[in-house]
Amino acid sequence: MTKAPASSPKAPRPLSARARAKDARTEHARLAAEIAEHDILYHQQDRPIISDAAYDELRRRLEALETEFPDLAAAEAHVGAAPSEKFAKVRHVVPMLSLGNIFSAEEAVEFVARVRRFLGLGADAPLAFTAEPKIDGLSCSLRYVKGELVQAATRGDGYEGEDVTANVRTIGEIPHRLPRAAPEICEIRGEIYMTKDDFARLNERQLEVGKAPFANPRNSAAGSLRQLDSTITAQRQLHFFAYAWGEMSEMPAATQSGMVQAFRDFGFKVNPLMALCHSDEALLEHWKLIEQKRATLGYDIDGVVYKVDDLDLQRRLGFVSRAPRWATAHKFPAEKATTILRDIEIQVGRTGALTPVARLEPVTVGGVVVTNATLHNEDEIARKDLRIGDSVTIQRAGDVIPQVLGPVLERRPKDARPYVFPDQCPACGSAAVREIDAKGEIDAVRRCTGGLVCPAQSIERLKHFCSRNAFDIEGLGDKQIEMFHKDGLVMTPADIFTLEARDKRALKKLKDRDGFGSTSVKKLFDAINERRKVPLNRFIFALGIRHVGETNARRLARHFHTFDALRAVARAAGDDASEARAELNGIEGVGDVVAEAVADFFVEQHNEKALDSLLAEVTPEPMERIQSSSPVSGKTVVFTGALERMTREEAKAQAERLGAKVSGSVSKKTDLVVAGPGAGGKLAKATEFGIEVISEDEWLARTAN
């Protein structure tokens, strides 16, 4: 009997598709983590432990897995992500506010003194500050959830920025993952910038391909980050310094300097020139040191930022307008140059103001070619005795609009004549006058009286309505507004939102016009429709009410919460002696001038009609309340008399942080009066109206965490 041959070992059974996918996901996660570690070693710590070839092999293996299993690519975005059609908007959970500026040693000393006064600290009480270079780049906020980079956004207007996540992922110095020690929700903020050497190489490439060079490293960094195609961003050498934060589920440290050290531990690059200072003398000494090093640094800086180090003190100091009380930027001296004043042109603004603009022979100042400069008003021209044809000295500091300092008299042409400011509007021919205020003083600005018939005012109001910090409608810039206005398509803000419906009925479609096409028109209509809901403060600012800028728009939005509430009070405020006018006057930071301007706007019937048309198309979203769970949230509070345990400024800042409305006067709508020693008329009025009155100690007990 012949034995059957021994069977050979069986080949392993192929893995199922599900098992293969599971293994691929595990390998992908391992590779991504390993690559992230090497990125930190290479970009942040300058000590790579593998060769470039070995690193490239890891990257190729990762990309092969993503090609085989496309769903893995969504878990980790890499260089070369598909370009997006446009940037989405991102609402900052914690606003990205800007810094106030100072320009002298005296102002630096006053900054420290002001902080001490606000906190009630004596001159000998210990108080530490950090001082670090102010990078001339683009602010960016990086949001990490459970260690993963999930979103990156520009500052924008401080409250809403652009989503640039795909582009930020191409920047080698920005980690895609944070270590376990990082908070579960961790928003790291800092500056994206381009070095001087990389900027020079970029401009060389621009010239080689026949393109115009960039003006400066900051502009090139900002332009690189805002590319719709992230592969272009990846080709630019961008860098990142971390120095601040937004939303944090827990704080890694109790000081500014400690937070920056934590960022370093998380794998971020932080500026090595940051120092801890314990006096204004030490701050100024470090400012001088950084100014001396400025020319030798590989990147542009335009000053030194001072910040109170203790985070508890930062919270007590809070914010004023759009800037923190606990920080400021000490800028370097402005850069100057001399050029020729070729002409003076008059621009008519949305409020009818005639603004003179200097047209200059192009000159480079601080790395930027300047052709225009502001001349402010006619008194400024007369005071400086500026004449067309003069050689003039101009000044530019950072991003500040260039200004004309004055003429170089020894170079003045013999035929130069004093400039005569026009008394007629160059846009409509109406009389241009300087108003006289209640005190009998002449307004510095000359204004067109044409109002509703002046095309310049109409166009400028529309431009303001669509501007970045108002409705921010992408694709509806100055050029498009001027064209639509000229053709009678958009004459009022409401016309913007009916444009699509009217275009569908029109014989000649927008897509058939020069400069347009089906795709661009669709994008425009989509952008318009995206802004049918807008935050209340933006809506108020967009209306172009005189004296109501971004700060006052936010104050009004905070106080009234809804547009209907604001409109009702403003309508009733036409009477100077009315309770409604008193309420407007009483809003902290508003005052008589703004209150009168708001009342005048809403009692004007033409404006009311235009508002009704606009509100039929858009919805102002109610202003979010701060700390709605606070026992004083939504209440109107008045502080009167002397405060002994905190300064008046600190009390107001604390109340606003807790969601209260702080008023400067007592009315029937006041909910609470905090009275200290020496309270007089306001206390008597509160008693008359039956308003609750409490002491400073009772206030602190009620608002304690």
VOBA-934508 format. One record per residue (C-alpha): y, x, z. Coordinates in pm, 1 decimal. Example, Ala and Ser with C-alpha at 12.3 -4.5 7.8 and 13.67 -1.06 7.14 Angstrom:
residues 2
-450.0, 1230.0, 780.0
-106.0, 1367.0, 714.0
//
This chain:
residues 705
0.0, 0.0, 0.0
321.3, 152.7, -110.8
610.1, 135.7, 129.0
936.7, 1.8, 10.3
1203.4, 269.4, -7.9
1429.8, 289.7, 293.6
1742.9, 92.7, 233.0
2067.6, 289.9, 213.6
2343.8, 212.4, 465.5
2539.1, -100.3, 380.9
2897.1, -54.4, 259.8
3157.1, -202.0, 498.2
3246.2, -559.8, 422.0
3595.0, -590.6, 274.8
3859.0, -720.3, 517.6
3971.3, -1077.1, 475.3
4321.2, -1137.0, 348.3
4428.5, -1255.5, 693.0
4285.3, -945.7, 863.8
4445.8, -716.5, 602.4
4782.6, -881.3, 656.6
4746.0, -839.6, 1033.3
4666.3, -469.2, 998.0
4958.5, -423.8, 756.4
5198.3, -587.2, 1003.5
5078.0, -356.0, 1281.1
5114.9, -47.7, 1062.4
5456.2, -162.8, 940.8
5582.9, -203.9, 1295.3
5452.8, 142.0, 1389.9
5611.8, 306.7, 1085.7
5944.2, 129.7, 1138.0
5956.2, 241.8, 1501.7
5867.0, 599.2, 1406.3
6131.4, 609.9, 1134.0
6390.7, 470.4, 1378.4
6311.7, 750.1, 1623.0
6354.4, 1013.6, 1351.0
6683.5, 849.5, 1245.2
6813.4, 890.7, 1601.4
6698.6, 1252.3, 1617.9
6854.9, 1332.8, 1280.3
7177.3, 1127.6, 1276.9
7273.0, 1100.0, 1644.0
7122.7, 1410.7, 1805.0
7120.5, 1659.5, 1514.2
6770.3, 1787.8, 1604.9
6511.8, 1666.2, 1350.2
6148.2, 1743.6, 1437.1
5994.3, 1678.7, 1092.7
6080.5, 1799.7, 743.1
6269.7, 1589.9, 489.4
5950.4, 1564.3, 283.8
5754.4, 1427.1, 579.9
6030.5, 1176.3, 652.0
6034.1, 1064.0, 287.5
5657.5, 1011.9, 299.4
5692.3, 779.0, 599.6
5963.1, 585.5, 416.0
5754.6, 557.5, 96.7
5454.5, 427.4, 293.5
5674.5, 165.8, 460.0
5813.5, 51.6, 124.7
5459.7, 33.5, -22.9
5357.1, -205.6, 255.4
5666.5, -418.7, 191.9
5583.7, -431.3, -178.5
5229.7, -549.6, -104.0
5339.8, -788.8, 171.2
5695.1, -905.5, 83.7
5733.4, -1106.9, 404.2
5737.1, -779.2, 601.3
6064.3, -677.0, 438.3
6241.5, -959.7, 620.6
6146.1, -802.6, 952.1
6334.5, -482.2, 876.8
6612.9, -450.9, 619.6
6647.9, -114.8, 446.1
6874.6, 60.1, 199.7
6887.2, -133.4, -124.6
6867.4, -486.8, 13.9
6940.5, -749.5, -248.8
7315.7, -806.7, -284.5
7458.5, -1126.7, -139.5
7688.4, -1350.3, -342.8
7959.3, -1338.5, -75.2
8005.1, -1266.6, 292.3
7934.6, -1542.5, 540.6
8172.7, -1592.9, 831.3
8072.9, -1493.9, 1184.3
8236.8, -1646.7, 1493.5
8267.2, -1382.1, 1764.7
8125.6, -1504.5, 2096.1
8367.0, -1264.2, 2267.7
8690.5, -1221.7, 2065.9
8758.6, -881.5, 1907.4
9122.3, -853.3, 2003.7
9353.3, -574.8, 1895.9
9539.0, -324.2, 2112.8
9906.7, -305.6, 2190.3
10082.2, 13.4, 2080.5
10309.3, 256.8, 2260.8
10490.9, 550.8, 2103.2
10637.1, 767.2, 2379.9
10554.9, 939.5, 2707.2
10792.4, 702.3, 2886.3
10597.2, 402.7, 2757.2
10271.4, 561.4, 2873.5
10413.4, 602.3, 3224.0
10534.2, 240.7, 3214.4
10187.7, 122.3, 3100.3
10030.7, 275.4, 3411.6
10308.3, 136.4, 3632.6
10267.8, -210.6, 3478.4
9894.6, -207.4, 3550.8
9965.6, -111.1, 3912.3
10228.2, -385.9, 3949.0
9994.9, -650.2, 3807.2
9715.0, -548.9, 4044.3
9950.1, -500.0, 4338.8
9844.2, -134.3, 4376.6
10071.0, 122.6, 4536.6
10162.6, 448.4, 4366.5
9906.8, 640.4, 4574.7
9615.9, 397.5, 4530.9
9332.0, 550.8, 4323.7
9324.4, 427.4, 3964.3
9123.0, 585.0, 3681.2
9167.6, 555.7, 3305.0
8969.6, 671.4, 3005.0
9148.2, 840.2, 2714.0
8984.8, 876.1, 2372.8
9091.8, 930.9, 2009.5
9189.2, 618.9, 1817.2
8974.6, 640.4, 1504.8
9145.5, 530.8, 1184.0
8857.0, 323.9, 1048.9
8718.7, -29.5, 1037.9
8619.7, -212.7, 1356.3
8267.3, -352.7, 1357.1
8053.7, -548.5, 1604.1
7676.3, -497.0, 1612.7
7464.8, -769.1, 1774.4
7120.2, -680.1, 1908.4
6874.4, -936.7, 2045.1
6568.3, -805.9, 2229.4
6646.3, -462.2, 2090.7
6665.7, -569.7, 1724.4
6982.4, -544.6, 1514.6
7030.6, -904.5, 1400.0
7393.0, -915.5, 1287.4
7692.2, -697.5, 1207.4
8042.9, -834.6, 1161.3
8393.2, -707.3, 1092.0
8679.7, -785.8, 1328.3
8842.9, -1033.7, 1087.6
9115.0, -1218.3, 1275.8
8960.1, -1129.3, 1609.5
8783.2, -1462.9, 1643.3
8600.3, -1483.8, 1312.0
8483.1, -1192.9, 1096.3
8269.3, -1118.0, 790.6
7892.1, -1082.4, 803.7
7818.9, -729.7, 677.7
7470.3, -693.1, 824.7
7297.8, -577.7, 505.5
7558.3, -308.7, 446.5
7563.7, -184.6, 805.3
7187.1, -135.3, 796.4
7243.8, 137.3, 536.6
7450.7, 349.1, 780.5
7225.4, 616.7, 923.7
7413.2, 654.8, 1253.2
7357.8, 290.7, 1347.9
7018.8, 224.4, 1512.7
6811.4, -68.9, 1388.7
6641.9, -84.7, 1727.4
6756.6, -14.2, 2081.3
6543.8, 126.4, 2364.0
6390.4, -105.3, 2623.8
6663.3, -20.0, 2873.2
6920.4, -205.2, 2660.9
7019.5, -561.4, 2763.4
6836.0, -847.7, 2590.2
7163.0, -953.8, 2425.3
7371.1, -648.3, 2348.4
7681.7, -639.5, 2128.1
7799.2, -286.1, 2059.7
8142.9, -244.5, 1907.4
8306.2, 56.4, 1751.9
8463.4, 206.7, 1443.3
8311.9, 268.1, 1101.8
8483.0, 560.1, 931.9
8452.2, 819.1, 655.6
8502.3, 1190.1, 713.9
8769.5, 1381.9, 525.0
8509.3, 1588.9, 337.1
8308.6, 1282.2, 232.2
8630.9, 1113.5, 123.4
8721.0, 1412.1, -95.1
8375.1, 1413.5, -256.3
8393.8, 1037.2, -317.3
8727.6, 1072.3, -494.9
8587.7, 1355.9, -706.9
8310.4, 1121.8, -823.2
8565.0, 846.1, -887.0
8766.5, 1073.2, -1114.5
8454.3, 1200.7, -1292.9
8365.2, 846.7, -1402.2
8723.2, 759.7, -1495.9
8800.8, 543.0, -1193.1
9111.6, 550.0, -975.0
9077.3, 750.9, -651.3
9093.8, 580.2, -312.8
9418.6, 605.7, -116.1
9275.5, 730.4, 214.3
8949.4, 755.0, 412.4
9011.8, 431.0, 601.0
9055.3, 226.2, 285.4
8750.7, 382.7, 126.2
8542.0, 313.7, 438.7
8657.2, -48.6, 448.5
8594.9, -93.8, 76.7
8252.6, 65.2, 105.3
8151.8, -163.1, 391.6
8268.1, -476.5, 208.6
8064.3, -414.6, -105.8
7866.5, -719.5, -214.7
7590.1, -484.2, -325.8
7455.2, -291.5, -26.7
7315.4, -20.3, -255.1
7675.2, 86.4, -322.5
7743.3, 104.7, 51.1
7429.3, 315.8, 89.4
7570.9, 569.8, -157.6
7884.3, 617.1, 53.3
7871.5, 841.3, 360.0
7982.3, 614.1, 644.0
7976.9, 697.9, 1014.6
8010.4, 504.4, 1341.1
8157.1, 575.4, 1685.6
8063.5, 328.2, 1963.8
8328.0, 261.0, 2230.6
8331.4, -109.3, 2327.1
8116.5, -419.5, 2359.5
8113.1, -795.5, 2313.9
7854.8, -1033.1, 2460.3
7613.2, -863.8, 2702.7
7335.5, -1044.8, 2890.0
7375.2, -779.5, 3160.7
7610.6, -486.8, 3208.1
7453.4, -137.9, 3201.5
7743.7, 8.8, 3402.8
8044.7, -87.9, 3614.5
8298.6, 135.7, 3439.1
8428.9, 195.5, 3089.0
8309.6, 554.9, 3098.0
7969.3, 442.6, 3226.3
7934.1, 192.1, 2943.0
8008.9, 459.3, 2683.5
7748.2, 684.2, 2843.3
7499.3, 395.4, 2819.0
7579.8, 361.5, 2447.1
7497.5, 730.4, 2406.7
7166.5, 672.3, 2585.7
7093.6, 380.5, 2350.4
7117.5, 620.2, 2053.6
7477.3, 567.2, 1941.0
7724.5, 840.3, 1857.4
8023.5, 840.0, 2095.8
8338.9, 1047.6, 2072.7
8309.7, 1381.0, 2257.3
8687.6, 1394.2, 2318.1
8682.7, 1098.7, 2558.6
8805.6, 1200.5, 2906.2
8849.1, 1040.6, 3249.7
9206.1, 1065.3, 3382.7
9343.8, 973.6, 3725.4
9719.1, 971.7, 3661.8
9977.0, 916.8, 3390.9
10032.4, 1294.8, 3386.6
9663.3, 1349.1, 3308.5
9674.1, 1084.4, 3032.5
9970.5, 1254.7, 2865.8
9809.8, 1597.0, 2897.8
9497.3, 1471.6, 2721.8
9712.2, 1299.7, 2455.3
9876.5, 1635.9, 2380.8
9537.9, 1808.1, 2363.9
9402.7, 1555.0, 2112.0
9723.3, 1572.0, 1906.1
9681.6, 1950.6, 1883.9
9320.3, 1909.9, 1769.7
9407.6, 1632.0, 1521.1
9438.5, 1854.3, 1215.3
9106.3, 2027.4, 1283.1
8899.8, 1710.8, 1329.0
8675.1, 1604.1, 1042.7
8804.7, 1245.2, 1053.6
9140.8, 1068.6, 1071.0
9288.4, 953.6, 1402.4
9628.1, 796.0, 1461.6
9662.2, 805.9, 1839.8
9487.3, 799.6, 2176.7
9353.8, 485.1, 2347.8
9401.7, 446.2, 2723.5
9175.2, 203.6, 2914.7
9143.4, 115.7, 3282.6
8802.1, 254.8, 3377.9
8691.1, 0.5, 3641.1
8548.1, -312.2, 3471.8
8629.4, -538.2, 3768.6
8994.1, -434.8, 3734.4
8974.6, -498.7, 3358.7
8858.8, -853.8, 3430.3
9142.5, -907.2, 3678.0
9399.1, -775.3, 3432.1
9271.0, -995.1, 3149.3
9460.7, -1042.4, 2823.2
9807.8, -1124.5, 2702.9
9851.1, -1275.1, 2357.0
9600.2, -1087.9, 2133.2
9570.8, -770.4, 2340.0
9421.9, -662.6, 2674.6
9654.2, -576.8, 2963.1
9413.7, -301.1, 3065.2
9434.0, -96.4, 2745.1
9687.0, 36.0, 2497.3
9704.8, 276.2, 2202.6
9945.0, 569.5, 2234.1
10023.3, 638.7, 1869.2
10116.2, 972.5, 1720.4
10467.1, 1019.6, 1576.2
10530.6, 851.7, 1243.1
10518.2, 1050.9, 923.7
10831.4, 1066.9, 708.4
10929.5, 1144.5, 348.0
11231.1, 1130.1, 119.5
11251.8, 936.0, -209.6
11491.0, 736.6, -432.4
11590.5, 372.0, -368.8
11556.8, 231.2, -722.9
11635.6, -134.1, -649.9
11663.3, -404.3, -383.6
11476.3, -726.8, -458.0
11500.5, -1051.9, -265.1
11181.1, -1238.8, -173.1
11192.3, -1600.2, -53.3
10943.9, -1676.6, 223.1
10773.2, -1998.8, 321.5
11051.5, -2082.8, 572.0
11323.2, -2016.4, 313.6
11408.2, -1674.4, 457.2
11558.5, -1431.4, 206.5
11397.2, -1093.7, 274.3
11521.1, -777.6, 102.2
11254.7, -535.0, -19.2
11324.3, -177.3, -122.9
11169.4, -67.5, -453.8
11114.3, 305.3, -425.3
11029.4, 598.0, -644.9
10660.3, 648.5, -553.3
10611.9, 899.5, -271.1
10312.0, 1000.8, -60.4
10343.9, 951.0, 315.4
10046.1, 1019.4, 540.4
9806.0, 1023.6, 247.3
9925.9, 688.0, 109.4
10141.4, 634.7, -198.0
10438.8, 417.1, -98.9
10641.6, 222.9, -357.7
10793.0, -57.2, -143.3
10946.0, -77.0, 204.1
11097.0, -346.9, 421.3
11474.8, -366.8, 467.8
11454.1, -650.6, 726.5
11783.9, -837.1, 658.8
12133.4, -803.0, 517.1
12283.6, -672.3, 843.5
12032.0, -387.5, 837.2
12136.5, -293.6, 482.3
12503.7, -299.3, 579.9
12450.3, -107.9, 905.0
12262.8, 171.4, 727.5
12498.0, 152.4, 426.2
12208.2, 159.1, 180.6
12296.7, 169.3, -189.1
12084.3, 154.3, -502.0
12031.6, 507.8, -629.7
12046.6, 662.4, -281.1
11800.1, 923.6, -166.2
11648.0, 764.0, 143.5
11420.4, 869.9, 428.5
11120.8, 645.5, 481.5
10875.7, 633.0, 768.9
10518.8, 515.1, 800.2
10296.9, 509.6, 1110.6
9932.0, 408.2, 1068.9
9907.5, 71.5, 894.0
10265.3, -27.6, 978.1
10469.2, -141.6, 675.9
10690.0, 149.3, 562.7
11053.7, 122.2, 663.6
11371.5, 281.8, 532.3
11539.0, 487.7, 806.0
11860.3, 558.3, 617.3
12029.4, 734.5, 324.9
12064.1, 1109.5, 270.8
12443.0, 1097.5, 231.2
12484.7, 1444.0, 81.6
12270.9, 1333.9, -213.8
12450.6, 1001.4, -276.4
12545.7, 940.2, -644.4
12920.5, 917.9, -706.8
12892.3, 574.2, -871.4
12689.8, 415.3, -587.0
12840.8, 86.8, -463.7
12770.7, -112.5, -143.2
12498.7, -373.2, -192.4
12617.4, -736.3, -198.4
12360.2, -971.8, -47.4
12322.9, -1295.5, -251.5
12448.1, -1625.8, -108.3
12229.2, -1827.4, -346.4
11851.4, -1854.0, -348.1
11711.4, -1648.7, -638.1
11423.4, -1895.7, -675.5
11607.7, -2230.2, -700.0
11981.8, -2156.5, -697.8
12043.6, -2352.3, -376.4
12291.9, -2222.5, -123.3
12155.2, -1956.4, 109.8
12317.9, -1968.6, 454.6
12294.6, -1806.3, 795.1
12249.1, -2067.8, 1066.3
12446.7, -2071.8, 1391.1
12238.8, -2140.1, 1702.2
12327.4, -2339.7, 2014.4
12492.6, -2031.7, 2169.3
12719.8, -1993.2, 1866.7
12540.8, -1680.7, 1747.6
12475.4, -1622.0, 1376.7
12110.5, -1594.9, 1271.0
12020.4, -1250.4, 1135.1
11828.3, -1415.4, 850.3
11982.4, -1593.8, 552.5
11780.6, -1899.6, 445.3
11757.6, -2114.0, 135.2
11869.2, -2473.1, 193.1
11659.9, -2600.2, -98.0
11367.6, -2692.3, 124.9
11151.2, -2937.4, -65.2
11292.8, -2846.1, -406.2
11251.4, -2469.0, -372.9
10940.8, -2355.8, -561.9
10927.7, -2024.9, -373.7
10895.7, -2201.1, -39.2
10630.2, -2435.1, -170.1
10424.3, -2151.1, -316.2
10467.5, -1930.3, -8.7
10361.0, -2214.6, 221.0
10046.1, -2260.1, 14.8
9977.9, -1886.0, 24.6
10020.5, -1893.1, 401.1
9791.2, -2196.5, 429.2
9511.5, -2011.2, 245.7
9574.3, -1674.0, 408.8
9319.4, -1473.6, 604.3
9420.3, -1591.7, 952.6
9476.2, -1952.4, 846.2
9219.9, -2138.2, 629.5
9096.3, -1812.2, 472.1
8977.2, -1965.5, 144.6
8798.1, -1700.6, -60.5
8890.0, -1693.1, -428.0
9218.9, -1873.9, -370.6
9454.0, -1580.0, -354.4
9820.0, -1541.7, -447.3
9751.2, -1520.1, -821.7
9542.1, -1838.8, -830.9
9788.5, -2032.7, -613.2
10080.9, -1933.8, -836.1
9888.8, -2040.6, -1145.9
9772.7, -2372.5, -999.7
10121.5, -2446.3, -869.4
10282.9, -2364.1, -1203.2
10041.5, -2600.6, -1377.7
10099.6, -2876.1, -1122.5
9740.2, -2872.6, -997.6
9810.4, -2770.4, -637.0
10146.5, -2868.0, -492.9
10044.4, -2949.0, -132.7
9763.3, -2828.9, 96.9
9576.5, -3156.9, 47.1
9567.5, -3091.3, -328.8
9342.3, -2791.7, -263.5
9067.5, -3016.2, -128.4
9095.7, -3276.6, -405.4
9093.4, -3013.5, -680.2
8719.9, -3040.5, -748.4
8724.3, -3420.1, -778.6
9028.0, -3410.3, -1007.3
8869.7, -3135.0, -1216.8
8565.5, -3354.2, -1282.8
8793.9, -3624.8, -1424.3
9016.7, -3388.0, -1624.8
8977.9, -3335.4, -1996.6
9048.9, -2963.6, -1966.0
8822.2, -2815.4, -1700.6
8903.5, -2516.7, -1482.0
8601.7, -2332.8, -1622.6
8767.2, -2336.5, -1964.8
9084.7, -2163.4, -1846.4
9150.2, -1792.5, -1894.9
9010.0, -1593.3, -1605.1
8763.7, -1861.4, -1503.7
8407.1, -1954.9, -1585.6
8140.0, -2187.6, -1454.3
8024.1, -1940.9, -1188.7
8370.6, -1850.4, -1058.9
8476.8, -2216.7, -1045.7
8162.8, -2311.7, -852.3
8227.6, -2028.9, -606.1
8587.2, -2146.4, -561.3
8484.9, -2506.9, -496.2
8211.9, -2393.0, -256.4
8463.9, -2178.4, -66.5
8705.3, -2471.8, -42.8
8433.6, -2706.6, 82.0
8323.3, -2452.2, 343.3
8670.0, -2480.1, 501.0
8677.0, -2858.1, 536.6
8616.3, -2788.8, 904.2
8838.6, -2527.5, 1062.9
8917.8, -2423.2, 1423.3
9218.1, -2606.7, 1565.5
9424.2, -2291.3, 1624.1
9380.0, -2187.9, 1258.9
9476.3, -2538.6, 1144.6
9797.4, -2533.3, 1349.8
9885.7, -2183.7, 1229.5
9819.7, -2284.3, 867.1
10080.6, -2563.1, 885.6
10354.6, -2300.7, 881.4
10559.4, -2451.3, 1164.2
10858.9, -2229.3, 1229.6
10814.5, -1999.9, 1533.8
10445.2, -2093.2, 1558.4
10248.6, -1779.3, 1478.3
9888.7, -1707.6, 1570.1
9960.7, -1666.3, 1941.5
10158.1, -1989.1, 1981.9
9906.5, -2176.7, 1766.5
9634.3, -2067.9, 2008.4
9847.8, -2167.3, 2307.3
9901.0, -2514.6, 2163.7
9533.5, -2548.8, 2076.2
9427.3, -2440.1, 2425.5
9668.6, -2682.9, 2589.3
9599.5, -2994.8, 2381.8
9236.4, -2920.4, 2284.4
9252.8, -3168.3, 1990.3
9498.6, -3212.3, 1704.5
9542.5, -3583.3, 1780.0
9661.0, -3498.1, 2131.9
9908.6, -3241.0, 2002.1
10037.7, -3476.9, 1734.0
10090.7, -3763.6, 1978.9
10295.9, -3552.2, 2219.7
10490.1, -3376.7, 1941.4
10583.4, -3709.2, 1781.6
10724.6, -3827.8, 2114.0
10907.6, -3500.5, 2174.9
11191.9, -3573.8, 1933.1
11399.7, -3686.6, 2231.1
11516.1, -3372.0, 2411.8
11503.4, -3550.6, 2747.4
11158.2, -3702.1, 2699.0
10853.1, -3626.5, 2912.9
10675.3, -3515.7, 2594.2
10940.0, -3248.9, 2528.2
10908.4, -3137.3, 2890.1
10532.8, -3099.8, 2841.3
10582.1, -2882.2, 2532.2
10846.5, -2675.0, 2711.2
10614.7, -2632.7, 3008.4
10328.8, -2471.4, 2817.8
10310.5, -2112.9, 2937.2
10465.3, -1882.5, 2675.8
10603.0, -2160.4, 2451.0
10954.1, -2249.7, 2571.1
11249.5, -2441.2, 2425.9
11273.7, -2279.0, 2082.1
10909.0, -2331.4, 1990.8
10902.1, -2678.8, 2147.1
11200.3, -2785.2, 1936.0
11043.5, -2642.9, 1618.4
10715.9, -2827.3, 1685.1
10897.1, -3153.6, 1756.6
11113.4, -3116.8, 1444.1
10804.9, -3060.1, 1229.0
10620.6, -3370.8, 1347.9
10916.8, -3610.9, 1340.2
10989.7, -3521.0, 976.6
10839.4, -3807.7, 773.2
10764.8, -3590.8, 469.3
10551.7, -3368.3, 689.7
10374.7, -3664.9, 848.3
10281.4, -3799.5, 506.1
10150.3, -3460.5, 396.1
9952.1, -3432.1, 721.5
9786.6, -3770.8, 667.7
9677.2, -3662.9, 320.9
9544.4, -3332.6, 453.7
9357.3, -3489.1, 747.2
9182.6, -3721.3, 504.4
9019.9, -3410.1, 357.4
8973.1, -3167.5, 650.0
8877.1, -3181.5, 1017.8
9043.4, -2957.0, 1278.0
8765.0, -2866.5, 1521.4
8859.6, -2906.0, 1889.4
8945.8, -2583.2, 2065.1
8662.0, -2452.7, 2278.5
8726.2, -2463.8, 2650.5
8691.3, -2156.2, 2865.5
8438.5, -2180.6, 3149.4
8396.6, -2557.6, 3125.9
8194.4, -2552.0, 3449.4
8493.5, -2421.9, 3645.8
8638.8, -2669.3, 3901.1
8984.2, -2624.0, 3744.4
8878.5, -2630.7, 3377.9
9100.0, -2861.8, 3173.7
9348.4, -2910.6, 3457.2
9719.1, -2835.5, 3429.4
9823.0, -2598.2, 3708.6
10167.8, -2488.7, 3826.4
10223.0, -2185.1, 4051.1
10538.2, -2191.0, 4264.8
10674.6, -1984.9, 4551.1
10558.8, -1637.8, 4653.3
10196.1, -1530.6, 4614.3
10070.6, -1284.5, 4874.3
9712.5, -1199.2, 4774.7
9768.0, -1150.5, 4400.9
10058.4, -1114.1, 4163.6
10195.4, -1412.4, 3970.9
10074.2, -1262.4, 3642.0
9724.3, -1213.8, 3780.5
9714.9, -1572.6, 3908.6
9810.7, -1709.4, 3566.8
9556.8, -1489.2, 3389.0
9281.9, -1598.0, 3629.7
9362.6, -1967.7, 3582.3
9350.1, -1936.1, 3203.6
9016.2, -1752.4, 3220.6
8880.7, -2046.7, 3420.3
8992.9, -2293.5, 3153.8
9305.9, -2424.4, 3326.0
9636.0, -2485.8, 3149.5
9919.6, -2301.8, 3324.9
10256.8, -2473.8, 3302.2
10598.8, -2353.0, 3406.9
10721.4, -2696.9, 3514.5
10592.0, -2995.7, 3711.3
10546.9, -3330.3, 3535.8
10338.2, -3642.9, 3586.2
10064.5, -3476.0, 3380.6
10035.4, -3184.8, 3625.0
9702.8, -3189.3, 3811.0
9750.9, -2919.2, 4071.2
10034.5, -2720.1, 4227.1
9962.2, -2391.5, 4403.7
10251.7, -2339.1, 4645.9
10333.4, -2022.8, 4835.8
10614.2, -1939.8, 5078.3
10957.8, -2022.8, 4943.1
10843.3, -2304.9, 4711.1
11138.9, -2528.0, 4633.6
11217.4, -2777.6, 4358.7
10871.8, -2773.0, 4198.4
10707.0, -2848.4, 4533.4
10949.3, -3136.3, 4594.6
10877.2, -3279.4, 4251.3
10500.8, -3251.1, 4308.1
10537.2, -3443.4, 4632.9
10744.9, -3707.7, 4455.2
10477.8, -3754.1, 4184.2
10189.8, -3751.2, 4434.8
10034.8, -3437.4, 4279.7
9779.6, -3238.9, 4481.2
9935.9, -2929.5, 4641.5
9723.9, -2642.3, 4776.6
9789.8, -2299.3, 4922.5
9702.6, -1965.2, 4764.8
9404.0, -1927.1, 5000.3
9278.2, -2274.0, 4902.8
9316.7, -2180.9, 4534.9
9111.0, -1865.1, 4578.7
8842.0, -2056.6, 4767.5
8827.1, -2327.5, 4501.6
8799.1, -2079.8, 4214.8
8557.7, -1837.6, 4381.9
8234.5, -1773.4, 4189.1
//
